[in-house]
Amino acid sequence: MSIARYYAWLSRFQDAARGLAHDTGQETLTVHRHLRGDDGTVSGDVLHARVLDAVMATGGAPDDVLDAGCGLGGTTFYLQSRLGGRYTGITLSDTQCARATAEAMRRGLGEVCRFAVRDYDEDLTDLLPTGVDLIVAIESLAHAPDPAATVARLAARLRPGGRLLLVDDVPRDTLPWGDADFTGFRAGWLCPAVAADTTLATALAAAGLTVCHDEDLTPRVRARHRAALAGLVLVARAAAALLALTPAGVLMGALLGGLRLERMYQRGVVRYRLLVAARAAGGHTPTAG
């Protein structure tokens, strides 16, 4: 299954769940993790607040931003309303792009928040002819078939002093590739080549980036009781197998992948990390052509 189709079905699920008065991210226009804030509030905007703080702590407000894997545009709108600047969001999903574009027009932000159906592994020179000051990639690098190559391509679009901000699930180096939970997570969330700690660090360094912020957000992720989680995994496995050839099977697979991920959090073998890595202030500025 393609990533575009995967997110199309998840978007439909969001719509349906919203009709049942369940917040699946529509209120904050997000498809990323809901975290717990210092005041106990659980929302998609808790992550946005952590991202905002990291941006301000590592260089301040950028002029031009790429949201690589923008989803419904929530991160773009949150940052633009607080930092100003010009934003380009890219997604593989026609559905997500259309919704984000419509929301930008509704907010009167069509000139400063634009969205396109593009792959972050493509040449983005036409969209970003002179590069950007900040690239944000929230829960999107995990979908890359070659994370190191993706980091290098994104870093090439950064202006001198530019920053790459990543939020993603990063396994410990000690986690075996064939671990049952890890395998189930990768299958359910369509993550073919998740980069572990050392792989990610090596990729950033090879791209000429220096890590200037590293925050472990795992303690802010909702934690279920181990027994309850184990029961949910069994139920989800059975449902996913039964519905495997139907659209509902996509949703059950995603649910099972998320439950497997929760279990890896509890085992301490995966962390939900917020990283900012900066390019040196001197050097070449990306240009068209």
N, C-alpha and C positions, 0 to 999 in steps of 0.2 A: 504493500500500500504506500502511496505517496504521502509526503508530509502535508501537501495541500489538501488532499482528501481527508486526511486525519483531522486537521484543524477545522475543516468544513463540518464534519460530524460533531466535533466538540462544541462548535459554535451553536449548532442546532440543539445540543443538549443544554447549553447555557440558557437558550431561549425557553426551552421547556421547563427547566428548573426554576427560572425566574417567575414563570406563571404559577408556580407552586409556592411563591414567596420565599424561595431559597436563594441566598446571595452566592452566585457562582462566579462573580467577578464583573457582572454587567454594571453594577453601580460605580465601579472604579475603572471600567473599560479595560479589564485585565484578564489574562489567562494564566498569570503566574501565581506562585504560592501566596496564600494569605498567612501573614505572620502576626505574632502577638506583640503589641507595643508595650512600652514601659508602664502604661496605665491600665494594661490588661485588655485593651481594645484589639480585636482581631479583624484585619482588613488588608486588602491589596495595597492600600496606601501606606501601610507600615513599611513595606519594602521600599516604596517610593521615597519615603522620608529618610531611610538609611542611604539610599542612592544619592539623594540631594546633599546630605551631610558629607558624604564621601567626595562628591564633586567639589564642594566648597572647600574642603580640607586639603585638596590636592592641586589647587590652582585657580579656583574660582569659576565664575560664570563663563561659558564658552560662547562664541559667536555662531558657529555652525556645528550642528550635531547630526550624526547618523544613528538612528535606532534600528539596529540590525536584528530583525525578528520582532517587528513592532506590535504584532497582535492587533488588538482593537484600538491602539493608539493611546492608551491610558498613560503610559510612561511619558510619551511625547507631550501630551497636554499638561501633565502634572509639572514637568520640568520647565516647559515654556512659560507657564503662568507665574513661575517663581524666579526664573533666571533670564527670561527674554530669549532672544536669539532666533535663529532659523533652523528648522528641523526637517529632516528627510527620513521617513519611515519605510522600510521594505519588509515584505512578507511574501511567502509563497502562496498565500491563500487569497483568491479573488474575493471571497466573502469578507474576510477581515479587512482587506484594502478598501472595499466599497463602504464598509461601516465607518472606518476611520476617516475616510475622505468626507463622508456625509456629516460626521460630527465636527470636523474642522470647519466646514462651511457653516454649519449651524452656529458655531461659536464665533464666526467672523475671523477665523484664523487661516483661511485658505491660502493667503500669501506667505505665511511663515511656517505652516505645517503641511507638508505635502507627503503623499503616500504613493507607493508604486509596488506592483507585483514583480519582484526581482529576487534572485538568488544571491546571497552574500558571497558566494564563491565565484560569481561572474565578475567581469570587468565593469566597474561602476563609474568609470571616468565620465561618461555622459551625464550621470546624475550629480557627480561631485568633481567637477573639472579641476578645482584648485584644492581639493581635500577638505578636511574638517578638523575642528579642534577637539572634538569628543566623539567617541563611538561607544554606544551603550548596547550590550548584548545580554538580555535577561532570559535565561533558560532557553537559549537558542544554539549555543556552541555544542551542546550535547547531541544535537541532531546532525552535526557535521560528519561526513564520512572520513575526513582526515582533519582532525582539530588543529594540528600544527600548521598545516597548509592554510587553513582558514584564518588562523591568527596572523600569519604572515601577510595574507592578502588584505586583511582589514588594516593591519598596521601600516601598510604601504599607502593608505589613503589619509593618514594622519599628517597634519602640518607639524613643523618643528615645535616641540613642547606639547604636542597633542597627547590625549590620554585615551586608552582603551579600558572601559569598565565592563567587567564580566560578573554576572551572577549565575552560578550554576552548581549542580551537584558534582562534587569532585571526590572520587574514591581514594582511599588510602592506597599507597603502593603495595601494601601487604594483601589486598583483597584479590583472591584468585579470579581470573577471567571467567572460569567455569562455575563460580559460586551460584547456587540455585536462585537466591534472591537477586543477584546482580544480572543473571541471565533473564529472569522474568521481568525485571525493570527495563532492561534494554529492549526486549521484545514488545512490551506493552506501550512504551513511550517512543518507539522508533528511534532509538539511540544506538547506532551501529558501532561507534568507536569512542566511547566516553574516555576522556583524558584524565588519568590519575595525577596525583600531586606532582611527581617528578616530571612526567610528560608535559604537563601544563607549564611548569616553571621553565623547562628547557625550551619550549615553544616560544614563550614570551621573550626570553633572553635572545634566542636566535633571531627574533624579529626586531631586535634592537630596542626592546622596551625594558624598563626597570620598574619593578613592583614598588609602589609607594603607599599602598593601602591594602590590607588583607584582614578581612573581618569574617569571623565564623558566625553565621546567622542560625546555625542549627538549633541552639537553645530557644530560638523564637518560634520554631516550627511546632505546630500542635502535636502532642504526644499522646497516643492512646495506651491503655493498659495492655501489657503483653498478651494476656489471655484473650482479650477482646480482639486484638489485632490478628492473632493466630486464627480465630474463628472466622473473621472477615476474609482472610486469605483463602481459607478452604471454600467458603461460599462463592467468592469471586472466581476462583479457579474452576469450579464446577459450572458456573454460569457462563464463563468465557468459553469453555469447551463446548457447551450446548449451543451457544449462539455464534460460534466462530465464523460461520459463513453468512451472517446477516449484519446489517449496519449496527445493530445493538452490540454485536461482538466487538466492534471497535471501541465502544464506550466501556465495555466490561474489561477489555484488555488494558485500556488506559487506567481504569480503576485498580486492576490487579497490579499493574506496574507501580502505581502510587503506593499501594499497600506494601509491596516488596521494598520500596524505597524507605518507607517508615521503619520497616524492620531493620534495614541496614543502618539507619540513624541510631536506633536503639542499640545495635551491636557496636557502634562506634567505628564503622568501616567506611562510611561516606559522610562528608560534611557539605553543608549548603553554604558556599563561600561567596563573598563580595570582594572582588579584586580590582584594583586600579593600577595600571601599568602605564608609565609615561615614556614618550619618545624624547630624546635629547633636544634641548632648545635650539641647537644649531643644526645645520644640515639641509637636505634637499626638500623643497616644497613640491607636493604632487601637482602635476600640470596635465592639461588635456593632451591627448595624442600618445 
